[in-house]
Amino acid sequence: MEAALVSVVTGALKPVLEKLATLLGDKYKRFKGVHKDIKSLTHELTAMDTFLMKMSEEEDPDPQDKVWINEVRELSYVMEDCIDDFMLSVAEKDTKPEGFIEKMNHALGKLGNMKARRRIGNEIHDLKKQITEVGERNMRYKTREASSKTMNATVDPRALAVFEDASKLVGIDESRAEIVKLLTEGASTREQAKLVSIVGPGGMGKTTLANQVYQHLKEKFECRAFLSVSRNPDKMNIFRTILSEVTGTDYAKTEAGSIEQLVRKITDFLAGKRYFVVVDDIWDVDTWNVIKLAFPMTSSGSIIITTTRINDVAKLCRSSFSGDIYGIRRLNVVHSRELFHRRLFDSNEDFPSHLEEVSDLILQKCDGLPLAIITISSLLANKERTEDLWHQVKYSIGRALERNHGVKVMMNILSLSYFDLPPHLKSCLLYMSIFPEYAIIGRKGLIRRWIGEGFVHKEDRYTVHEIGEKYFNELLNRSLIQPVKINQHGRVKTCRVHNIILDFIISKSIEENFVTLVGVPILTNRTENKVVRRLSLQLNKQGNSTIPTSGLVFSHVRSVNVFIFSVEIPLQKFVHLRVLDFEYCNLKNHHIEDIVMLIHLRYLNLKRTGISELPKQIGRLGCLEMLDIRCNGVEELPASIVNLGKLSHLLADGCIKFPDGIAKMQALETLKAITVYIQGFDFLWGLGQLKNLRNLVLQEIDVDSYSDTDMVECGRVTVSSQCKLGNQNLRSLNLRNGSSLLQEPLCIVTLEKLITKSSAVTRVPEWVSSLRNLQQLRLEVEVVKQDDLCILGALPALLILVLEVVTKSNERLRISGEIGFQLLRSFIYEVCYQPVDLMFAEGSMPKLEKLELKVLRITEADSLEFGIKNLPRLSIVKYEVLCDDDNFGAVETAMERAASTHPNEPTLLFSILN
């Protein structure tokens, strides 16, 4: 069954259909008054959902259809809120109260619930009537017919790049020379065609660069062709174009009965000839897998250039031939300024001094994107040269506030990437518009927001967070978000959105009423009584800390995201809130008292807000799935927190005491961080009962009030609970200051990741060999012997190993194929100021790609000869060493020599600590 995702395309329509199906189930049979309306509504909405999905593929829908789409989408949110209210009221009625006071309150509340359900039943009837009227109105006023639809032929603006005069281009010479070198180096001895795939976001100048290389080299080739593929390629037309250009035949004479016939004609003609082909703008792997069939692979001296926005496509192109990937770079500051000035002023005209500061801000926003620089300069060319007007252009570019032909062209080019996305990724991308300009966005937090909004659902055997990771990586793959911080294992930790792409998605978000931004310069609310769906509060010039209410309707707000230091929010108004993020906002405890009224809340981030306690009735938030209270003054959690039956992720500081009853929280998947010795025994026993727990962080801190006997018992109970979790779902265990927890065997067969910090053990524990599914291990040991390497090497699934050794082993440790490490990709060896004591023999670590040796004491340059030539897949070697100035040159030379003798010539990263 397709996941019922909230989407920018269909709004909440899919979740509504899923919930309507639930309302028709046995649990709600007694509510006969609304069954007929629900059935009718379901049929109507199913048809609408199908039509909306079809319309989402159109880049420029009919205006009447667009109005209808917006009406249906907005109604879907109202419907979901109404159904959620109804289902919650039923759930409250069905809940059996405990205790005399609860029973009295329950009895008194029945009358109110009955009235509420009667009201909601009337609302469902009214919604059915509204949705029917919307459909009828659309048909009544729809004036166009599909058969009479005509489209004006337009020229693809990217195609014009091939006609750009080279004298107008800036900063392209170096890139052109690099690609020419990649294509021609070793051409005389090469038996296969050579390929370079240029990859990068839209607007970076990939087509222009490819054309400049083409113009530079094409005369040297007997056969040549330059063709653009685009998002929805006509493959027959593509092969006819190739045949026409390589043979010099008129296009009209290239007709054939099938694509297979055309491919055969092209390959027969190119056989034994040197050819140069540019295949521009490839959007998917299937298209390339067909196009590549036309190019003989064994054509010596032939070259191919491909361009794409998608990393996976570039990798496929590279693997198809003897190839390289060329990541196109942004223009540097000097070239950006040169391009900007050249487009605005004559060569003999000085740049006005009063515009230098604002022009620097404009170029900072463009961030080296050539298309943006050209577009904004064309916009400014028709403006008076005043600082205020230039500032207005800076703020308004791309946000549907300033339009000329150049801006429209830029937006059309950027929109191609957006319209190529499936609906779920469109929602995830547009959600990035909530973040301020230049924001650095954490991967995990972003994914949790997506989940809270309903953009991501569990699929098959994958968790909802794993699906979110997949979505995040796909946006990276398509160059729509940029990595910022990458950890030592190559995983992206934080990202950002290019300012111009951010402007584009802000424009789309406003158009679709997806996000409402408050405090953003220039942007103001243009619609009276605008219903807000997602609210982003950002600091404006006045520094206001109150929410403007004029013209805005908050009764159906689904998320509030705060990016200002202090704000007063009337939480009682946001009754349908799903996501609330206060991170870094300065709060007092009374500011969050009304949070317990937000019964639909799924995601609550209170990190670094300064609070010291949670509301005692936090357990009323029955829909809450994620709670982050890290970096605050909270010392103890309320007893009611164990009633959060849907809570999946609880992120807290290690110093917080948890109440008893943790075993009730069966939805928990992530729990961090727990200080063992301040918890009660009931809590520690209860840990082992959490059948869905996947990620656990534990730490040990000595507590004065605990006797040695109590601490030993705590440790025993904790180890027992960990082992129970290991027979269930535990995948990741992080131990801080937890040496004693490693003394007892941890038989956690499901564990995939074990990280220890400040938790050194004497030797590698023998029980580690039982972790057959372990993929990532960080371990601190006093000393490593050959037997320890045998234990680690025998782990069959190990991909990443970080091994920190405290003292010298007094023996040369030999790693060979017999030791194991058959799948290891990354090995980081920290030896705490000791000489290197490793030797890699032939057959060692056959799949190792990254080797990092940290804090080594180098006594002689020869000590760096430890056999890296025997690591066949090695691509990166990083050294972090201690040495004196006299030995520096010899050490550096020895390292470079070791790397240069390796067949792969791995990248050498060299860090000296004095």
Buried (B, 14 or more C-beta within 10 A) or exposed (E): EEBBBBBBBBBBBBBBBBBBEEBBEEEBEEBEEBBEBBBBBBEBBEEBBEBBBEBBEEEEBBEBBBBBBBBBBBBBBBBBBBBBBBBBBBEBBEEEEEEEEEEEEBEEBEEEBEEBBEEBBEBBBEBBEBBEEBBEBBEEEEEEEEEEEEEEEEEBBBEEBBEBEEEEBBBBEEBBEBBBEBBBEEBEEBEBBBBBBBBBBBBBBBBBBBBBBBEBBBEEBEBBBBBBBBBEBEBBEBBBBBBBBBBEBEEEEBEBEEBEEBBBBBBEBBEEBBBBBBBBBBBBBEBBEBBBBBBBEEBBBBBBBBBBBBBBBBBBBBEBBBBBBBEBBBBEEEBBBBBBBBBBBEEEEEEEEEBEEBBBEBBBBBBBBBBBBBBBBBBBEEEEEEBEBBBBBBBBBBBBBBEEEBBEBBBBBBBBBBEBBEBBBBBBBBBBBBBBBEBEBBBBBBBBBBBBBBBBBEEEEEBBBBBBBEBBBBBBBBBBBBBBEEEEBEEBEBBBBBBBBBBBBBBBBBEBBBBBBBBBBBBEBEEEEEBBBBBBBBBBEEEBBEBEEEEBEBEBBBBBBBBBEBBEBEBEBBBBBBBBBBBBBBBEBEBBEBBBBBBBBBBBBBBBBBBEBBBEBBBBBBBBBBBBBBBBEBEEBBBBBBBBBBBBBBBBBBBBBBBBBBBBBBBBBBBBBBBBBBBBEBBBBBBBBBBBBBBBBBBBEEBEEBEEEEBEBBBEBBBBBBBBBBEBBBBBBBBBBBBBBBEBEBBBBBBBBBBBBEBBBEEBBEBBBBBEBBBBBBBBBEBBBEEBBBBBBBBEEBBBBBBBBBEBBEEEBBBBBEBBBBBBBBBBBBBBEBBBBBBBEEBBBBBBBBBBBBBBBBEEBEBBBBBBBBBBBBBBBBBBBBBEEEBBEBBBEBBEEBBEEBEBEBEBEBEBEE
